[in-house]
Amino acid sequence: MASLSREDQKMVAARAAEFKKFRRDFLFSQQNLSEALGCSRRTIMSIESGQVVNPHADLLRRFRNLRRAEERAALMAGEAA
C-alpha cells in the first residue's frame, strides 16, 4: 500500500479509536459488532488496526446509526433508573 498523507493517517487513527471506544463503551465484541453492521469480523479488525483507509460508505452509515441508537438507548435507560 502506498504511504498515506499525514491527514489520512490521522483519519485512519481516529476511525480506529472511534470503533474501539464504541465497542468498549457499549460492550460489543468484534463479532457482535460485525453482525450488527452486516460485515465480517475481519473488516472490523482491519478498521481497528488501521489497515482500512476508506471503509465503504454504507458501513460507516450503519455504524453511525448503530452508535446513535445505542447512545439513545443508554440515555433512556439512565432516565428510567
Backbone as numpy.savetxt, mean C-alpha at the origin, in Angstrom:
# Nx Ny Nz CAx CAy CAz Cx Cy Cz
17.63 -2.71 -14.54 16.78 -1.54 -14.54 17.67 -0.32 -14.54
17.29 0.69 -15.29 18.05 1.93 -15.36 18.01 2.62 -14.00
19.03 3.41 -13.73 19.05 4.09 -12.44 17.94 5.14 -12.42
17.37 5.33 -11.27 16.24 6.23 -11.11 16.72 7.62 -10.72
15.95 8.62 -11.09 16.26 9.97 -10.64 16.00 10.04 -9.13
16.53 11.07 -8.54 16.35 11.24 -7.10 14.86 11.38 -6.75
14.10 12.07 -7.60 12.65 12.22 -7.36 11.94 10.87 -7.41
12.31 10.04 -8.39 11.71 8.71 -8.49 12.07 7.85 -7.29
13.31 7.95 -6.83 13.74 7.19 -5.66 12.93 7.59 -4.43
12.70 8.89 -4.28 11.90 9.36 -3.15 10.47 8.87 -3.25
9.90 8.89 -4.46 8.52 8.44 -4.67 8.39 6.95 -4.34
9.35 6.16 -4.81 9.33 4.72 -4.56 9.45 4.44 -3.06
10.35 5.15 -2.39 10.53 4.97 -0.95 9.28 5.38 -0.19
8.65 6.46 -0.60 7.42 6.94 0.07 6.29 5.94 -0.12
6.16 5.39 -1.32 5.09 4.42 -1.57 5.33 3.15 -0.76
6.57 2.70 -0.69 6.90 1.51 0.10 6.55 1.74 1.57
6.91 2.91 2.08 6.60 3.23 3.48 5.09 3.33 3.70
4.38 3.87 2.72 2.92 4.00 2.83 2.26 2.62 2.93
2.69 1.69 2.09 2.13 0.33 2.13 2.47 -0.35 3.46
3.71 -0.23 3.90 4.12 -0.87 5.16 3.37 -0.28 6.34
3.22 1.05 6.36 2.52 1.70 7.47 1.05 1.28 7.50
0.43 1.20 6.33 -0.96 0.76 6.28 -1.09 -0.65 6.85
-0.19 -1.55 6.44 -0.28 -2.93 6.93 -0.07 -2.99 8.43
0.86 -2.19 8.94 1.13 -2.18 10.38 -0.05 -1.59 11.14
-0.59 -0.47 10.67 -1.67 0.22 11.38 -2.97 -0.57 11.40
-3.26 -1.28 10.30 -4.54 -1.97 10.20 -4.40 -3.49 10.25
-3.21 -3.95 10.65 -2.94 -5.37 10.90 -3.26 -6.26 9.71
-2.80 -5.85 8.54 -2.93 -6.65 7.33 -1.62 -7.39 7.10
-1.71 -8.66 6.77 -0.52 -9.37 6.30 -0.37 -9.05 4.82
0.78 -9.39 4.25 0.95 -9.19 2.81 -0.09 -9.99 2.04
-0.38 -11.19 2.50 -1.35 -12.04 1.82 -2.75 -11.43 1.89
-3.15 -10.96 3.08 -4.48 -10.36 3.22 -4.61 -9.09 2.39
-3.56 -8.29 2.36 -3.61 -7.07 1.56 -3.69 -7.40 0.07
-2.94 -8.40 -0.35 -2.98 -8.77 -1.77 -4.37 -9.28 -2.16
-5.01 -10.03 -1.28 -6.36 -10.51 -1.56 -7.35 -9.35 -1.61
-7.20 -8.39 -0.71 -8.11 -7.24 -0.68 -7.94 -6.37 -1.92
-6.72 -6.31 -2.45 -6.46 -5.47 -3.62 -6.59 -6.23 -4.93
-6.71 -7.54 -4.86 -6.84 -8.33 -6.07 -5.55 -8.44 -6.86
-4.44 -8.55 -6.15 -3.15 -8.73 -6.82 -2.40 -9.85 -6.10
-1.19 -10.13 -6.55 -0.43 -11.21 -5.93 0.38 -10.67 -4.74
0.75 -11.58 -3.85 1.58 -11.20 -2.71 2.94 -10.71 -3.19
3.41 -11.27 -4.29 4.70 -10.85 -4.85 4.65 -9.38 -5.27
3.50 -8.92 -5.75 3.36 -7.52 -6.11 3.50 -6.64 -4.88
2.84 -7.03 -3.79 2.94 -6.27 -2.54 4.38 -6.26 -2.05
5.04 -7.42 -2.10 6.44 -7.51 -1.68 7.32 -6.60 -2.53
7.08 -6.58 -3.83 7.88 -5.76 -4.73 7.69 -4.27 -4.47
6.46 -3.88 -4.21 6.19 -2.47 -3.90 6.87 -2.08 -2.60
6.73 -2.92 -1.57 7.30 -2.61 -0.26 8.82 -2.63 -0.26
9.42 -3.38 -1.16 10.88 -3.42 -1.22 11.44 -2.37 -2.18
10.57 -1.63 -2.85 11.01 -0.57 -3.74 11.42 -1.04 -5.12
11.04 -2.24 -5.48 11.39 -2.77 -6.80 10.43 -2.31 -7.89
9.23 -1.90 -7.51 8.23 -1.45 -8.48 8.21 0.07 -8.46
8.52 0.67 -9.60 8.56 2.13 -9.69 7.16 2.68 -9.91
6.44 2.13 -10.86 5.11 2.63 -11.20 4.09 1.50 -11.19
3.48 1.22 -10.03 2.42 0.22 -10.00 1.25 0.67 -10.87
0.45 -0.27 -11.29 -0.69 0.03 -12.14 -1.62 1.00 -11.42
-2.18 1.92 -12.17 -3.05 2.95 -11.59 -4.25 2.34 -10.87
-4.79 1.23 -11.41 -5.93 0.58 -10.76 -5.55 0.03 -9.38
-4.35 -0.48 -9.27 -3.88 -1.01 -7.98 -3.76 0.13 -6.97
-3.22 1.25 -7.39 -3.10 2.39 -6.47 -4.47 2.92 -6.08
-5.40 2.96 -7.03 -6.76 3.42 -6.73 -7.42 2.49 -5.72
-7.30 1.17 -5.93 -7.89 0.21 -4.99 -7.25 0.34 -3.61
-5.93 0.57 -3.57 -5.24 0.73 -2.28 -5.76 1.97 -1.55
-5.88 3.07 -2.26 -6.35 4.30 -1.61 -7.80 4.17 -1.14
-8.63 3.50 -1.93 -10.02 3.26 -1.51 -10.07 2.38 -0.28
-9.25 1.33 -0.24 -9.20 0.45 0.92 -8.71 1.21 2.15
-7.69 2.03 1.97 -7.16 2.81 3.09 -8.22 3.74 3.65
-8.96 4.43 2.77 -10.04 5.31 3.23 -11.10 4.53 3.99
-11.48 3.38 3.46 -12.51 2.56 4.11 -12.05 2.08 5.48
-10.81 1.66 5.59 -10.29 1.19 6.88 -10.18 2.34 7.87
-9.75 3.51 7.41 -9.67 4.67 8.31 -11.06 5.08 8.78
-12.03 5.04 7.87 -13.41 5.37 8.23 -13.95 4.37 9.25
-13.68 3.08 9.04 -14.15 2.03 9.96 -13.51 2.20 11.33
-12.22 2.53 11.34 -11.53 2.74 12.62 -12.09 3.95 13.35
-12.42 4.99 12.61 -13.00 6.18 13.21 -14.37 5.86 13.80
-15.18 5.12 13.06 -16.51 4.75 13.55 -16.40 3.84 14.77
-15.45 2.95 14.78 -15.26 2.06 15.93 -14.82 2.85 17.15
-14.01 3.88 16.92 -13.58 4.75 18.01 -14.71 5.55 18.60
-15.64 5.98 17.77 -16.80 6.75 18.24 -17.77 5.86 19.00
-17.86 4.59 18.61 -18.79 3.67 19.26 -18.31 3.27 20.64
-17.00 3.34 20.85 -16.43 2.90 22.14 -16.62 3.90 23.22
